[in-house]
């Protein structure tokens, strides 16, 4: 990797590949299971961000407010055998596991996570189950399309945002895990392909005015008071940012 990609890989990186047949079974489960999707963290999104829990403290899939815990399976995971087998095979110390769905033309405002949690080493893993080329995560001055087929590691203490411009829905399996030998083995060879990462150009405000985004007056009053993430507008990551409990 060149120096830019090496630096970016400290914030977001690709880890092990996922067996394609098993990934397809997990994707089918995520798309067809009857899940109690919840719209949590409304101050940090435009609308269209939904989550449901597979492992948490309570065992209730509708409990989606993230916190430190010794996670146990929810009733929903019991109806998703391929996903349950995948998580068991990882052998990780899970803090929380969920499905996250971002609709088309939906955005997560730029923010940081974990700020209110105990200061212990933890990491966030993403497994894209259903995505499209107009869905991006922005971090470190770049936009990254989290392509399917791999486990991704995100360092969410860096400022980041997410957008899904055109759809269809972006659905990820997201696992927050505590650092241990199993995690360190999984993360032993982080990489970032240049085909999935693109530096953000300086914003062209004339072009931005022609885009069909929500008027500022309709955005959450507790959001950054800026337009959505730089990945959607071609601008660098703005500051200040909100510190979310735990979203992306």
N, C-alpha and C positions, 0 to 999 in steps of 0.2 A: 504494500500500500504506500502511496505517497504521503507526505507529511500532513496534508489536509485531511485525508481519509483516516490516517492514524489517530489524529486528534479527535475527529468525529466519532471514531470507534470507541473512545472512552465514554461517550454518551449513549450511543446506540450501536449495536453490533449483532451480527448473525452468528449463531452457535450451531449446534448439531442439526443435521437434516432429519426430517420426520418421514417415516415410511409413507409412501404415497397412497397405498391402499388403506392404511389405518387412518391417515388424514382425511380421506374421503368419507370414511365411516363417521368420524367425528363431525365433519361438516354436515353430513346428513342429519345427525342427531341435533346439532345446533339449529338447523333450519326447520326441523319438524317437531321437536319436543314442545309440549305445552308448558311454557315457563312464565313465572310471575315477573315480567320485566318492570323495572322501577325507574322513574326519572329522578335520580338523586343528583345532588350537587348542582342545582339549578342556577346558582350565581356564577358558575364557571362555564356555562355553555349557552349556545343559541337556542337550544331545544333540539330534540332528535337524538340525544345520548341516553341510552337505556342499558341497565345492567341487571343481572340476576346471579345469585351466588351458588357456587358448586361446593365450596368448603368454607366454613366460617366458624365463629364461636358458638352459635346457637343451633345450627343444623336446619335453619329456616331459610329457604332460598330467597325469600322476600326481604331478608335482612341484608342490606347492601352498603351500609355505612362502615367503611374500613377501619379496623383497629387491630392492635396487637392481640394475638391469641394463639392458643394451640388449636389449630383448625381441625374440624371434623366434617365428614361428608354431610351434605344436605339431602333432603328427599329428592331434589331434582337430579343430583348426580346418580342416585340409585336408579334413575330411568335412562341413564346415558352410559351403557356398559363399555363402549369403546373408549369414551373419554375417561371413565374411571380407570380402565386398564392402562391407558397412556400415563395418567398421573401416578399411578402406583409404580409403574416401571421406572419413572424418573427417580423415585426414592428420595425426594427432597423433603425438607422441613418446611411445610407450608404454613404461611401466616393467613392467607386468604386466597381463594380461587374463584373466578367469576367469568361469565360471558359478558362481553360488552358489545353493544350494537350501536353504530353511528349511521343515521339515515343520510340519504342524499341531500345536498345543500344544507348540511349541518356542521357546526364548528364547536370545538372546545377552545375557550380563550387560553392564551398563554399563561402558564402558571408553574409552580413547583409543588411537589408532593412530599409527604413524610415529615413535614416540619413539626407537626404536633405529636409525633410518635416517639417512643423511647429511642434513645441514641444507641441503637445496636445495628450491626451490619445486616442489611437486608437488600434484596434485589428484586427487580420486576422482570418477569418473562412474558413475552407475547408469542402466541401461536396463531397466525392469521388463518382463519377457517373459510372466510368468504370475503373477497375484497375486489377492488377494481383499480384501474390505473389513475383515476382522479382522486384517490384517497392518499393523503400524505400526513406524515408527522414532521413538524419543523423543530429543529434544535440545532444549536451551534452554528447558526447562520446558513443552514442548508435545509432542503426539504428531502425527505426520505420516503419512498414508497416501500412499505413493509410487505414485500412479496411473500406469497405462500411457499410452503415446502420446507421452512426452517423454523427453529426456535430463535426468537430474537430476545436480546437483553437490552432493556431501557434503563438508564440511570435517571430517575424522575426528579432528583434534586436539582437538576439543571432546568432552566426555563425551557418549556416545550409547549406546543399546541398541536391540534389535530384538525384536519378538515376532510370532508368527503364532498367533493364539488358536485358530481353528477349522479352518483349512485351506480349500481344498487347498493344496498346496505353493506357496510363494513362490519364484519363480526369477528372478534378476536377472543380466544381463550387467554385470560390474563391471570398469572399466578404471582403473588408476592411471596417470596421465600426468604427464610433466614439463612445466612451464610454457614455452610458446613462443608465437610469433605465431598459430599455428593454434588453440591453446587459448584465447588471449585473444580471438580472433574468435568462437569458439564461446560463450564466457562473457560476451559483451559486454552482453547484456540479461537478467540474472538476474531471475526473478520467482517469486512464491509465491502461488498461489491460496488465498484464505481457505477454500475448501470442502475443502481437503485437510489443513488444520492446525487443531488444537484445543488450547487451553490445558489443562493438567492441573489438575484440582481437588485439594483436600486429600484425602488418603486417608481413607476410612471403614473403620476397622479391624474393625468388626463385620461389615460386608459382606464384607470380605476373607476373614474366617475361613470363610465359607460357600463360597468358590471352591475349585475342584479343582486346587490346585497341589501340587507336590512338597513333601514335608516337608523342612525345612532339613537334617536329617541326611543326606539323599541328594544334596545339592548338592555340587559339586566343592569339596574342602577349600581350594583356592587361590582360590576365587571370593570375592566381596565379603562373603559371609555374610549377604547380604540376599536378600529375595525378588526375582523377576525384575524386568525393567525397569519404570520408572514408567508406561510406556504401557499396561501390563497391569493396573496396580493403581490408577491415578488419583492417584499421588503425584508430587511433584516429583523431579527427577533426584537420586539419592542420592550421597553421597560417604562414604568415599573410593572411588575406582574403580580397577580394574585397568588397566594399560597393556599392551594387546595388541600383538604384533608387527604384525599387520595382519589384521583379520577382516572387518568389514562393508563 
